[in-house]
Amino acid sequence: MKHRIRFDLNEVAGSLGDLATFLPLAIGLITINGVNATSLFLAAGLLYIGAGLYYGLPIPVQPLKATSAIAIALAVPAAAISAAAFWAGVLFLFISLFRLDVWLGKVFTRPVVRGIQLGLAVLLVQGGLKGVFGPLDTSLHLSGVPPWAPGLFIGTAVVTIVALSRGSRRYPATLVVIPFGMLAGGFLTSTWFPGSVATGWIRPGMGLPLGADPYTVLIVLLLPQVPLTLANSIAATSDAAGNYYGDRAGRVTHRGLAATLGIGNLLAGLLGGMPLCHGSGGVTAHYRFGARTGGANLFIGTLFVLVALFFGRSVADMSRLLPSSVLGALLVYVGIQHARLVRDIIGSPREIAVALSIGLVTLATGNLAVSFAAGIVLERAIGRFFPESMVRGEAQARLL
């Protein structure tokens, strides 16, 4: 129980490390799909707090990525999104209650998990670079300046700040990066800042979300997400927590993560929020930016709840204060750090072959669920050409 909850600057800084993953999809669901901002941030905040208290570690809370991306691309109604959260909760609780974690441990061997983590690192870096080099939403007219130049300048400044503060427990990077990014965003949108910030919440649409089209909810939104969630939100998250926190991550099991995801998504569905997950990349983000205990979860969770209750009406406008290049630079850093998790299999040709194959498939397809399926097949095939004697003693140990 030692150091399960701690509050200091490093916990605060680390708690903000995963905003680059959370905010883009969350804001997209609010602005494009009409998801209730109060419901979204309230459910996410409560799950963050619950995970921090239960695990005593910085366990991330993120949107279900594939589901959210599909919903945004197809402009799916908010009712279908909250229904997807509800049924995702039912699925995860089913996995936890019926001890399917044992089965998961047999499917997700170490090379497959390392490949998933490498593939996710590829996606994080790709998404981050798009944010850094993409045009910024600005009210300023800079004649003769390429549209990508301001974002690149801000992104470079963020990388410099992170590099200079790397390893420093006294000057955590995100406590400098976030204020810097907000000031830069306020300058770029000078005709807006800060007049549009309005206090007040949007009353959550509470109730069972059973009226949405079943095909849209189960086939379009959830089916592509399930393999990705099992791979990244449960198997890879448990493994990453064990790598960073050792014995302190004893509660971060497949069954435990499925249970917290189930409870969190049922709550999100009943409140009218978005589908939620954990994520191994988020574990790296919180850790690399300084968080070490559940205190980070309590801080960011409380912040989300306060945003929901007092600024639900202006969340979309407030999001403009943090330029995409800031979030993009943070994603690139987290992606590079996340890729380092594969270091422990470098001495095993068989495991490296499986992990690199999954990473390459992810690079080619951009789909982590497809990469996971390919990795399972590749592991079986490669095993026929690499005898067990070439694999280190623990290489075939299952991730229980």
Phi, psi and omega in degrees: 000353184295132176059031175291327179228124178216144178237118172202182184299325181291323177294318178297313181297315180296329180295334182271356188294338183258010179299330182295332176275321187286310193295314184302314181288320180298314180293323177299317179294326180288312187280324185266319185262349179077023176296137181298117184297321178297314180298317183299307183287329179294312180295317179296318180296317180293323177292321176302313181296313180299318179294321179296318180290321183283311184275334183069017182225164177283083179265124189285160171232124185224164170292149169296113196292309182296316179300315182294318181296317178295317181299317180292315182297324183262001182053047181294140180299152182300326181297322179290327180292315178292327175294322177297321177298316182299312183286332171297320177298318177299316181297312183294322177294323176300316179299318182288314185292327184258018171055040176287357177297332177295316177297318179300322180296333179278330181279318186266081176287169184301313180297326178293316179297317179297322177295319177299317180294322177293318178298319178296321177300320177300314181295322179296315180295317178300312179297322179295318180294324175298320178292321182291318185266355180282157178293145181268150173281102185224147176266357180272145178250107183255095183294136178081358181258124179303147183299336181273348187295313180300319179295319179295321179297313181294318179298320178296320178297320179296315179299321179296316179298314180297317181296318182291330183262002183300129180083354180273125176268355181265325182236078182298140189297314187294335178289346173259318184296314184296310176300319177301314180297320180293322176295318178296318178295320177297323178291317182292331179247048189299334179285344180261318191284134353253025193294336187271000180287116180239136178276159179122151181254171173250122185302125180297142176273079187283144178147170178289122182275071187253002184267355183284159180297119183301322180298315180297317184290308190275321185268311184285316187268316189269320186304315179292343186273330191302310179299321180296319180294315179299322183284309188266314187285337182247294185295307184289328178293316177300317181294315181297318179298320177296323178296318185276326190242357176059228184296338179293343180267024183301330180275346184276069181259169175303314182293319180296316180294320177298322181293313181293325175294321179297312180297314182297319181286326173299317178297316180298319179295319180290331179273347184087030181264204183252158175296140186238155176211170165266191178183137182294329176296325177292326175300315178296317182300310180298318183293312185294335179263012166117347183285142179224347182224175177294351176301327177298317178297319181295323180291306184292326178295316177296321178299316178297318180297318179295319176300317180299316187278332185247342183226022181304327183287338186238018181301315183299317179292319180297330182296337180292344180289342182248102184300151180298333180292329177293310179297322180297316179297321177295321179296318179300314180298313181296320179299316179296316179294323181294325180297337181292347179295343182278000185299330186283359177247009184300328182279001183244106181303319182296313182293320178298319180299316179294312183297315180294324178298316178296318178298319181291321177296321177297317179299322183283322187257334185072012185237110183290330178293318176296319180297320179299313180299317178297323180296321178298315180294316182296323180297318179294319182290315181295328180300337180283338184257344180245108180295158182301332182294342180275353184258137179301156188311322184263007190297326182265009177297133180281148180273092184270000000 
